[in-house]
Amino acid sequence: MEHQLLLVTLFLPLVGALFMALFLPQEDEGAARGAALGISLLTFAISVPLFFLFDAQRPGYQFELAWSPGGLGPFALDSFGASFKLGVDGISLLLILLTTFLVPVSLLASWRGIAKHVKSFHVAVLLLEFAMVGVFAARDLLLFFLFWEIMLVPMFLLIGVWGSEGRIRAAIKFFIYTAVGSLLMLAALAYVYVAAGRTFDLDVIEPLFAEMRADGLLGARAQFWLCLAFAIAFAIKVPVFPVHTWLPHAHVQAPTAGSVILAAVLLKMGGYGFLRFCLPLFPDGVAALAGPLCVLGAIGVVYGALMAIAQSDLKSLIAYSSISHLGLVVVGIFAGVGGAVAAGHARAVTGSVFQMIAHGLSTGALFFLVGAIYDRRHTKKIADLGGLAKPAPRMATCFVVASLASIALPGTAGFVGEILILMGVYENSVAFAALGATGMVLGAVYMLWAVQRVFFGPARGENARMEDLGGVELAGLLPLLLAAVYLGLRPGPFLALLEPAVNALVQGS
């Protein structure tokens, strides 16, 4: 029963997208919006029981499903060591729930902003949801790679078709960066496939590689190059400085739904990849790369924050804030590798995963609100705004709450994630903890300054006639803000899901 819920969570968006593409008329925009929202809400409703059915006390993966169709001759999956294999641990389960939660929110964010090719837009979003859930649920390396690549197509279309004036350049830049990372990952994946005896099954590869490392058959040099290939692909997706330059362009040009999904879910695929593949499969490679990755992550923390302060475009400011926040996530994942305090490393990694979820909620809400401002004022320039709190008090209140969640105010999910990271990192590296704390201080500067410039002061011209948030927009925003506060006040059940999976990763690495 449980594995069927996971299977339906994966395939319902795909089936819904195909149904919409084949049977809904192109001109019926209302039906397209309603169908996509209904399918995404149903997907979320089906995924929620997985949280309550998951046994946090049981080690390993749960809701597992494996299928390897034979009878297809050379086209059979089992003929070359692949299978359709799904399963989740606490880390992947929470990221799947984040995905299914954010997709209907992103559709509500674009309810009034998408005016052309409406049906195609919603089909692309559902296909993207299918690919994202697949990335987090796959227990077969080839299946993971296929979902990773499928994700590229609808995201490329969201930016390139429904974005702003510079959308084509931003979409091509996103495609090139992602494709380069994918080629490196594919090369490493082929090596792993041959070294593991021609199988892509992670449940076979992980213990086999542990034996090979113990017997000296998978040396530190091979692990280094394999880990580097995977790490570059994942670093591009996070993104880690200096392979971050595609992100601000993609965010600024993407439609609101694209920005919400990109910030809230897609960037987390990079952090997930570090945890799922680099740490357990190539511990010696991780030990060699942990220092440089921590340095790059720490640079990203400070650089992203300073760049955010310098931005004149509100959407670009939030994009650079993501680079800063996720740089701290990278520091949390790698700062304790080989450190004297294993418990500190586990705490930092737990905080990193929790911070990925917290960042998805707060930054998703911020991009939602920037989209609402743009729909009304047709500008994202901070200098063109000001005094919006008086004509739009609901919008101002939501933006302030989202900003406080973003800067990790105590009582929000961001505080739990960031304080766990800093406490864990401090036990192994005071310097990296100090740099991480610097990012938090600078985060308060750029977010509160943005709030002051956009929502306070005199409202002139069109700003004085700003339309406040409507019911549809509040229906999408309030769940995000409530979730950010709830996870900050009651993180225990979610940390209980994460800790066994994180401990297994840290002990294995």
C-alpha positions in Angstrom: 0.0 0.0 0.0 2.7 2.5 1.0 4.9 1.9 -2.1 1.7 2.4 -4.2 1.3 5.9 -2.6 4.9 6.8 -3.6 4.2 5.4 -7.1 1.0 7.5 -7.5 2.8 10.6 -6.1 5.4 10.1 -8.9 3.1 9.4 -11.8 0.0 11.4 -11.2 1.6 14.7 -12.5 2.8 12.9 -15.6 -0.7 11.3 -16.3 -2.3 14.7 -15.6 0.0 16.4 -18.0 -0.6 13.9 -20.7 -4.4 14.2 -20.1 -4.3 18.0 -20.4 -2.1 17.9 -23.5 -4.3 15.4 -25.3 -7.9 16.3 -24.2 -8.1 19.9 -23.0 -8.7 22.5 -25.7 -5.9 25.1 -26.1 -8.3 28.0 -25.8 -9.9 26.9 -22.5 -7.5 28.7 -20.2 -9.7 28.3 -17.1 -9.9 24.6 -17.5 -6.2 24.3 -17.9 -5.6 26.3 -14.7 -8.2 24.4 -12.8 -7.0 21.0 -14.0 -3.4 21.6 -13.2 -4.2 23.0 -9.8 -6.5 20.1 -9.0 -3.9 17.5 -10.1 -1.1 19.2 -8.1 -3.3 19.4 -5.0 -4.3 15.8 -5.3 -0.6 14.8 -5.7 0.2 16.7 -2.5 -2.8 15.1 -0.7 -1.5 11.6 -1.7 2.0 12.3 -0.6 1.1 13.5 2.9 0.3 10.0 4.3 3.8 9.0 3.5 5.0 11.3 6.3 2.8 9.6 8.8 3.5 6.0 7.5 7.2 6.5 7.5 8.9 4.7 10.5 11.7 7.0 11.7 13.0 4.2 14.0 13.6 1.8 11.1 16.9 2.2 9.4 17.3 2.2 5.6 14.8 3.0 2.8 11.1 2.5 3.0 8.2 2.4 0.5 10.5 0.5 -1.8 9.4 -0.6 -5.3 11.5 -2.4 -7.9 10.4 -3.4 -11.4 12.7 -4.6 -14.2 10.6 -5.6 -17.2 11.9 -8.5 -19.2 10.7 -9.9 -22.4 11.9 -6.9 -24.5 15.1 -8.5 -25.7 17.9 -6.0 -25.9 15.5 -3.2 -24.7 14.8 -4.9 -21.4 16.0 -2.8 -18.5 17.5 -5.9 -16.7 19.6 -6.7 -19.8 22.0 -3.9 -18.9 21.6 -3.8 -15.1 19.0 -1.1 -14.8 15.6 -1.2 -13.0 12.7 1.0 -12.1 13.5 1.2 -8.4 12.0 3.7 -5.9 12.5 4.2 -2.2 12.9 7.0 0.3 14.6 7.8 3.5 13.9 10.7 5.8 15.9 13.1 3.6 14.3 12.3 0.3 10.8 12.0 1.9 10.9 15.6 3.2 12.2 16.9 -0.1 9.4 15.1 -2.0 6.8 16.7 0.4 8.4 20.1 -0.2 8.1 19.5 -4.0 4.4 18.4 -3.9 3.6 21.3 -1.5 5.3 24.0 -3.6 3.9 23.1 -7.1 0.3 24.1 -6.3 1.6 27.2 -4.7 3.6 28.1 -7.8 0.5 27.6 -9.9 -1.4 30.0 -7.7 1.5 32.5 -7.9 1.1 32.5 -11.7 -2.7 32.5 -11.7 -2.9 36.0 -13.2 0.6 36.4 -14.6 0.5 33.8 -17.4 -1.5 35.0 -20.4 0.0 33.1 -23.4 0.1 29.3 -24.1 -1.7 28.8 -20.8 -2.3 25.1 -21.3 1.3 24.4 -22.4 2.6 26.3 -19.3 0.6 24.1 -16.9 1.6 20.9 -18.7 5.3 22.0 -18.4 4.9 22.6 -14.6 3.3 19.1 -14.1 6.1 17.5 -16.1 8.6 19.3 -14.0 6.9 18.0 -10.8 7.1 14.5 -12.2 10.8 14.8 -12.8 11.6 16.4 -9.4 9.8 13.8 -7.4 11.6 11.1 -9.5 15.0 12.6 -8.7 14.3 12.3 -5.0 12.7 8.9 -5.1 15.0 7.0 -7.5 17.1 4.2 -6.1 18.7 3.4 -9.5 21.6 5.5 -10.8 20.3 5.5 -14.4 16.8 6.2 -13.3 18.1 9.2 -11.2 20.0 10.5 -14.2 17.0 10.2 -16.5 14.8 12.1 -14.1 17.6 14.7 -13.7 17.7 15.2 -17.5 13.9 15.2 -17.9 13.8 18.1 -15.4 16.0 20.2 -17.7 13.4 20.4 -20.6 10.3 21.9 -18.9 12.5 24.3 -16.8 14.2 25.4 -20.0 10.8 26.0 -21.6 9.4 27.8 -18.5 12.3 30.3 -18.7 12.6 30.5 -22.5 8.9 30.8 -23.4 7.2 32.5 -20.5 10.1 34.6 -19.2 10.8 38.3 -19.5 12.7 40.2 -22.3 16.0 38.4 -21.8 14.5 35.0 -21.4 16.2 33.3 -24.4 19.7 34.2 -23.2 18.9 33.1 -19.6 17.3 29.8 -20.8 20.4 29.0 -23.0 22.7 29.8 -20.1 20.7 27.6 -17.8 20.8 24.8 -20.4 24.5 25.0 -21.1 25.5 25.0 -17.4 23.2 22.1 -16.6 24.3 20.1 -19.7 28.0 20.5 -18.9 27.3 19.1 -15.4 25.2 16.3 -16.8 28.0 15.2 -19.2 30.4 15.0 -16.3 27.9 13.1 -14.2 27.2 10.7 -17.1 30.9 9.9 -17.5 31.3 9.2 -13.8 28.1 7.1 -13.9 29.5 5.0 -16.7 32.6 4.3 -14.7 30.5 3.4 -11.6 28.4 1.1 -13.8 31.4 -0.9 -15.0 33.2 -1.0 -11.7 30.1 -2.3 -10.0 29.7 -5.2 -12.3 27.3 -3.6 -14.8 24.6 -2.5 -12.4 22.9 0.8 -11.6 21.2 -0.5 -8.4 22.3 1.7 -5.5 21.4 -1.0 -3.0 24.0 -3.1 -4.7 26.6 -0.4 -5.5 26.8 1.1 -2.0 27.9 -2.1 -0.1 30.0 -3.3 -3.1 31.9 0.0 -3.2 32.5 -0.3 0.6 34.1 -3.7 0.1 36.1 -2.4 -2.8 37.4 0.5 -0.8 38.3 -1.9 2.1 40.1 -4.2 -0.4 41.9 -1.4 -2.1 40.1 -2.0 -5.4 38.6 1.5 -5.4 41.5 3.8 -4.5 41.6 7.3 -3.3 42.6 8.6 -6.8 39.7 7.0 -8.5 37.3 8.2 -5.8 38.6 11.7 -6.2 37.9 11.9 -9.9 34.5 10.3 -9.6 33.5 12.5 -6.7 34.8 15.6 -8.6 32.6 14.8 -11.7 29.5 14.3 -9.6 30.4 17.3 -7.4 30.7 19.7 -10.3 27.2 18.6 -11.6 25.7 19.1 -8.2 27.6 22.4 -7.5 26.2 23.9 -10.7 22.7 23.0 -9.5 23.1 24.4 -5.9 24.7 26.7 -7.2 28.2 27.0 -5.6 30.5 30.0 -6.3 31.9 30.4 -9.0 29.5 28.3 -11.1 26.6 30.4 -9.9 26.3 32.9 -12.7 23.4 31.3 -14.5 21.1 31.7 -11.4 20.5 35.4 -11.2 19.7 35.6 -14.9 17.4 32.6 -14.7 15.5 34.0 -11.7 15.2 37.5 -13.1 13.8 36.3 -16.5 11.7 33.3 -15.3 8.0 33.6 -14.7 6.9 33.6 -11.1 6.1 29.9 -11.0 9.5 29.1 -12.5 11.3 31.2 -9.9 9.3 29.6 -7.1 10.1 26.1 -8.3 13.7 26.9 -9.1 14.5 28.4 -5.7 12.3 26.2 -3.6 13.0 22.8 -5.2 15.5 22.6 -8.1 18.4 24.1 -6.2 17.9 21.5 -3.5 18.7 18.8 -6.0 22.3 19.8 -5.9 22.5 19.5 -2.1 20.6 16.2 -2.3 23.1 14.9 -4.8 26.0 15.6 -2.5 24.4 13.7 0.3 23.0 10.8 -1.8 26.0 10.0 -3.9 29.2 11.8 -3.0 29.3 11.1 0.8 28.3 7.4 0.7 30.1 6.3 -2.5 33.4 8.2 -2.5 34.4 9.1 1.1 38.1 9.5 0.2 37.2 11.8 -2.7 34.9 13.8 -0.4 37.8 14.1 2.2 40.0 15.5 -0.6 37.3 17.9 -1.9 35.7 18.9 1.4 38.1 21.7 2.1 37.8 23.4 -1.3 34.0 23.0 -1.3 33.8 24.6 2.2 35.9 27.5 1.0 33.7 28.0 -2.1 30.6 27.7 0.1 31.9 30.2 2.5 32.8 32.6 -0.3 29.2 32.1 -1.6 27.8 33.0 1.8 29.6 36.4 1.9 29.6 37.1 -1.8 25.9 36.4 -2.3 25.0 38.6 0.7 27.2 41.5 -0.5 25.8 41.2 -4.1 22.3 41.2 -2.7 23.0 44.5 -0.9 24.1 46.0 -4.2 21.1 45.0 -6.2 18.6 47.5 -7.6 16.2 44.8 -8.9 14.1 43.1 -6.1 14.0 39.7 -7.8 17.8 39.8 -8.4 18.3 40.6 -4.7 16.4 37.5 -3.7 18.3 35.4 -6.2 21.6 36.4 -4.7 20.2 35.8 -1.2 19.7 32.2 -2.4 23.4 31.9 -3.3 24.3 33.1 0.2 21.8 30.8 2.0 22.8 27.7 0.0 26.5 28.5 0.4 25.9 27.9 4.1 24.2 24.6 3.3 27.3 23.5 1.4 29.5 24.5 4.4 27.2 22.5 6.7 27.5 19.4 4.5 31.3 19.4 4.1 32.9 21.3 7.1 32.9 18.3 9.4 34.2 15.7 6.9 37.2 14.1 8.6 36.7 16.3 11.6 37.3 15.3 15.2 33.7 15.6 16.2 31.5 13.3 14.2 28.4 14.3 16.1 29.0 17.9 15.1 29.2 16.9 11.4 25.9 15.0 11.8 24.3 18.0 13.4 25.5 20.3 10.6 24.3 18.0 7.9 20.9 17.7 9.6 20.8 21.5 9.7 21.7 21.7 6.1 18.8 19.5 5.0 16.4 21.4 7.3 17.7 24.7 5.9 17.1 23.5 2.4 13.4 23.0 3.3 13.2 26.3 5.2 14.8 28.2 2.3 12.3 26.6 0.0 9.4 28.0 2.1 10.7 31.5 2.7 12.3 32.2 -0.7 9.3 30.6 -2.5 7.1 33.1 -0.6 9.4 36.0 -1.5 9.4 35.2 -5.2 5.6 34.7 -5.0 5.3 38.3 -3.6 7.8 39.8 -6.1 5.6 38.2 -8.9 2.5 39.8 -7.4 4.2 43.2 -7.3 5.3 42.8 -10.9 1.8 41.8 -12.1 0.6 45.1 -10.7 3.4 47.6 -11.3 5.2 45.9 -14.2 8.5 46.7 -12.6 10.9 45.0 -10.2 13.2 48.0 -9.7 13.4 48.9 -6.0 13.7 52.6 -6.9 10.4 52.6 -8.7 8.6 51.2 -5.6 8.0 52.6 -2.1 5.2 53.2 0.4 3.3 50.0 -0.7 2.4 49.2 2.9 -0.4 51.8 3.0 -2.4 50.7 -0.1 -1.4 47.0 0.2 -1.2 46.1 3.9 -1.7 42.4 3.4 1.1 42.3 0.8 3.4 44.2 3.2 2.6 41.9 6.1 3.3 38.8 4.1 6.5 40.2 2.7 7.7 41.1 6.2 6.9 37.7 7.6 8.7 36.0 4.6 11.7 38.3 5.1 11.9 37.5 8.8 11.8 33.8 7.9 14.5 34.3 5.3 16.9 36.0 7.8 16.3 33.2 10.3 14.4 35.0 13.0 13.9 32.7 16.0 10.6 31.0 15.7 11.0 30.3 12.0 12.3 27.3 10.2 15.3 29.2 8.9 16.5 29.7 12.5 16.4 26.0 13.2 18.3 25.1 10.1 21.0 27.8 10.4 21.6 27.4 14.1 22.0 23.6 13.7 24.5 24.2 10.9 26.5 26.8 12.9 26.6 24.7 16.0 27.7 21.6 14.1 30.3 23.5 12.0 31.6 25.3 15.1 32.6 21.9 16.7 34.9 21.2 13.8 35.8 24.7 12.4 35.5 28.0 14.2 36.5 29.9 11.0 33.8 28.5 8.8 31.2 29.0 11.6 32.2 32.6 11.8 31.9 33.1 8.1 28.5 31.5 8.2 27.4 33.8 11.0 28.6 36.8 8.9 26.1 35.7 6.2 23.3 35.8 8.7 24.1 39.3 9.8 24.4 40.6 6.2 21.1 38.8 5.4 19.4 40.9 7.9 20.9 44.0 6.3 19.8 43.4 2.7 16.3 42.0 3.5 15.3 44.6 6.1 16.7 47.4 3.9 14.7 46.0 0.9 11.5 46.0 3.1 12.1 49.6 4.1 12.6 50.8 0.6 9.7 48.9 -1.0 7.0 49.1 1.6 7.7 52.2 3.7 8.1 55.9 3.0 5.8 58.0 0.9 3.7 56.3 -1.8 3.7 58.3 -5.0 2.0 57.8 -8.4 1.0 54.3 -9.2 2.4 53.0 -5.9 -0.4 54.9 -4.0 -3.0 52.9 -6.0 -1.4 49.5 -5.5 -3.9 46.7 -5.5 -3.6 44.5 -2.4 -3.3 40.7 -2.5 -6.4 38.8 -3.6 -8.0 35.6 -2.3 -6.2 33.3 -4.8 -2.8 34.8 -3.9 -3.4 34.5 -0.2 -4.5 30.9 -0.7 -1.0 30.2 -2.1 1.0 32.4 0.2 -0.5 31.7 3.7 0.4 28.0 3.6 4.0 28.8 2.9 4.3 31.3 5.7 2.4 29.1 8.2 4.6 26.2 7.3 7.8 28.3 7.8 6.5 29.3 11.3 5.3 25.9 12.2 8.6 24.2 11.4 10.3 26.9 13.4 8.1 26.3 16.5 7.8 22.5 16.2 10.8 21.1 14.3 11.0 17.9 16.4 8.9 15.5 14.2 10.8 16.6 11.1 14.2 16.3 12.7 13.3 12.9 13.9 12.8 11.8 10.3 16.1 13.3 9.2 18.5 12.2 12.0 18.6 8.4 11.3 19.3 9.0 7.6 21.9 11.7 8.3 23.6 9.5 11.0 23.8 6.6 8.5 25.4 9.0 5.9 27.9 10.5 8.3 29.0 7.1 9.8 29.3 5.7 6.3 31.5 8.5 5.1 
